[in-house]
Amino acid sequence: MPALALLLLAACGPPEEEQHFGHAGADPASDRCPAGMVEVQGGARTLGETDEARIESYGDNVIPVDDYAIESFCMDRYPFPGRKGAAWPLDGLNYARVGELAALLADYGRRACTVTELLYAAAGKANWRYPTDPADPPDGLCDPDDGDPDPIGAWADCESPMGVHDFQVRSTWGRLDEAMADVVKDQREFGLPEDHDWAAWGGTSRADTYYSPDNYGIHFHAADDEPYLDDSFRACADRTALGEEPDPDLDEAWSAFLDAFEEEGTYAAILGD
């Protein structure tokens, strides 16, 4: 595929050889990001599946390797509700619900992550198969039970080179951005509507899926599909300008919103379903 000719807006960060799995290779928490988020340094990156056998096996449900230029951004360190030690949501999201949740985020200085941002935050600068290296990672680093997982953050080594935790326990809803246009082209030819702007990115802890069960997987749900428990969410945000700090009032309001979510434990409750 041709490289995407986008403007490079951020420095590349530390050399690849300094990275290894876990927090040692992570970008630190940033005072340019809202509370609970890590700053992910952008740059020119080569990301996606390089194993031709996997690409052939999973077809349209794998993201093949390509070149990207990515702006720096902020991402929740943990899956929604974004707090270490919190329980995973008791219900799932579908196409309608994820759109409703995303619409709420602007009130708190946050937004939905793009699929490219999710891919990069998991793979890191060296395009690792999450969470350890480009080859198959060892077992036992991430929770193997996506149906009834341990509290968020309980598996300390389930962490990307960028310092983001608990990918691959459940897939993650992300917004389809321009960089993913070629990835979904064949899906649109077989009935995916042109205005279908959400995808479930990444695999889950189960290996018996029709999509690649790792950070190169991608799949879609029809607009009228039911919510699935194995599809999760995490928030992103744009960095504040140099010399500025995130709005503490927004962070306080977001914390209260998350408190309300944790009381009920379901997306349905906070979305009024």
N, C-alpha and C positions, 0 to 999 in steps of 0.2 A: 504494500500500500504506500502511497506517497506520503511524505512527511507533511505535517500540518504547519503552514507558514503563519504562526502566531508570534506576536511580539514578546520577547523575553523580558520580563519585568523584575526578576529577583535574582539574587546571587545563588550560586549552587550549593553553598554550605560546605561542611567538612568533607575531606577526601573520602572516596568510597572505602579505602582500605582501613579507615578508622571505625567503620561500622561493624557491629555484630549485634546479634539479637538482644532485645531487652533495652533498658533505659540508657545504656552507655552510648548508643548511637543516636539517641533521640534528640530532637530539637527541644530546648527548654521551654517551660511555661513563659509566656511573653506578656509584658505589660501593655502590648498593643492588641491583646485578645481578651474577650470577655472571660469572666470567672469560669473555671472548670474546663477551659480549652487549652490546647497546645498549638503553638504556631508551627505550621508546616512550611518550610522554606521551598519555594518554587524553583524552577529552572528548566533547562532543556533535558528531557528524560526519554529513555526508551523503555516502554512498559508493555506488559502483556505476555501471553503464553508463547513460549519458544519451542515447545515440544510438538513436532508435527503430528505425532500419533494422537496426542490429546486433541489437537485442533481438528483432525479428521474424525475422531470419535464423537466429540461434542458439537461439532458443526457451528450453527448459529448461536449456540449457548456457551461459547467461549470467546474471550476477547483476545484475538491474535496480536502478536507484538507489533508495535508501531511507534512512531516518534511523536512526542508531545512537547509543547511549551506551556508551562503551568505557572500561573501567578501564585505568590505566597498567599496563604489563607489560614484561618483558624478552624479547628475541629474539636468537638467534644472528645476528651480523652477516653470516655467510656460510652457504651451504648445508652440510649434513652432508658431511664431518665437522666443518664449522664453522671451518676454518682457511684463511687466505689462502695460496695457493700449493699447497694439497693437490690431489691428483687427484680428479676426480669418482668416485663409486662405480662399480665395474665391473659391477654388477648392479642390479636394481630392487627395489621393494617391491610387494607385493600386500596385500590386505585383512588376511590373517593375519599377515604379517610386520610390517606397520606397527603392529598391535596389540601384538605381542611387543616391538618396539622401544620403544613408548611405555611399556610396563610396566616396562622397565628404567630409565627416566629418573628415577623417583622416588628411586632409590638414590643419585642424584647431584645432587639438588636442582633437577631440571629436569622438564619435562612436554612433552607434545605441544602445538603451537599450535592454536588454533581457526581455523576458516575466516575468521571476522570479523577476527581479529587479523592473519592473513596479508593479507587485503584491505586493511586499514588501513595496515599497515607498508609496503605497496607503493604505495598511492595517496596517502598523506599527508593532511594537514589539508585540502588543496584538491581532493582527489579527482582526482588526475592519472592519465592513462593512462601507465603506467610506461614509462620513468622520468622523463619530462620535463614533460609538460603535459596538459591535458584533451583536446587534439586528438591526431592520430596523431603519435607521436614520430618523429624522424629515424632513418634507418637507421644502422647502424654503431656503436651504443652498447653493444650486448650481443652476446655470442658467437652467431653464426648457426647453429652446428652442435651440436644437442643430443645427437647420437649419439656424437661424439668431441670434446667441447669442450676448450678450453685450460684450464690449471689454474684453480682457483677464485680469483676476485679479479683475474684477469689483465686484464679489461676494466674499467678504473677508473671509467668513466662509467656503468656498468650499476649504478646506485645510486639508491635511492629518496630522497625528501625526508626520510625518517626515518633515513637512514644505513644502510640494509640493502641488501646487494649480491646481485646475480646471481639475482634473480627472472626468470622468463620464459625462461631457458635451458631449464629443465625445469619441469614442473608440480610442485606441492608437496602432499604428503598433509597434510590437516588434519582436526581433529575437528569434526564437525557440532555447532554450538552452538545454543542457543535462538533466537538472532537470525537464523539461516539456515532456520528452520522453514518459512517461506512459500516460500523459494526451492526447496526440495526437495519441496514438497507434491505437485506434479504427478508428480514422479518416483515417489513412493510410490503414487499411484493407478495407475501403470502397472507395478507390480511391485517397487519398491524396498522391502525389508522395513522395518518400523517401527523395528527395533533396529539398522539399518544406520547406524553412527555415524561413518563416515569418508568423505571425499570427496577427490578430486584437484583442488586449486584452481589456477587460473591457466593460461594457455596455455604453449606452448613456443616455441622459436625458429622452428618451422615454421608457416606460415600455412595449410596445407591440412588443418586439423583440423575435426572436427565440433563442437568447442566453441570458444568465442571465444578467439582466439590472443593474449590480453593478460591484464592483471590482473583483468579482470571475468569470466573464464571459470571454469567449474566442470564437472566430469564425475565419473562414478561407475564403479566396477568391481564385478562380482559377487564374492561371497565366495570362489568357486572359480576366479577368473581367475588367470592366470599373472602373475608379477612383470613389470612393464614398465620398461624402462630410462629412459624419459622422465618417470617420476614420482619425484621426489626428496623430501627431508625436511629440516626444520630444527627445532631445539629452541626452546622458550620456557621462561619461568620467571616466577613471581610475585616482585615486589620484596620485599626484606626490609623490616621495619618501620623507621620513622625512628629514627636513632641506632644501629641495628644494621648489621652488615656480613655479606655472604655467608660461608658456612663455607669457609675455605681448604682444609680436608681434603677436602671434597666436590669442590672444583675440582681438587685434585691427583688424586683418584681418577678424575674425568672425563677428565683429560688422559691418564692411563694407559689408560683405556678407548679413547680415540681413537687412541692409539699402536698399540694392538692391532688396531684396525680398519684403520689405514693399512698395517700389515704385510701384511694379506691383501687389502684393497681391496674386500671384498664384504660385504654385509649377511648373506648366507648363513653366512659364517664366524663372525661374532660372535653370530648367533642360533642356531648349532648345527644348521643345516639340512644 
